[in-house]
Amino acid sequence: MAKVCQVTGRKRMVGNNVSHSKRRTKRIFALNLKTK
């Protein structure tokens, strides 16, 4: 997937997966292109 949307110029967001024991690992939120 591209790093920047060609239409809106939006970038992906970075956050954490948080397990039940609250261990945090990096994850990437992809763009939601349907809503805009």
Order of alpha helices (4+ residues) and beta strands (2+ residues): beta-beta
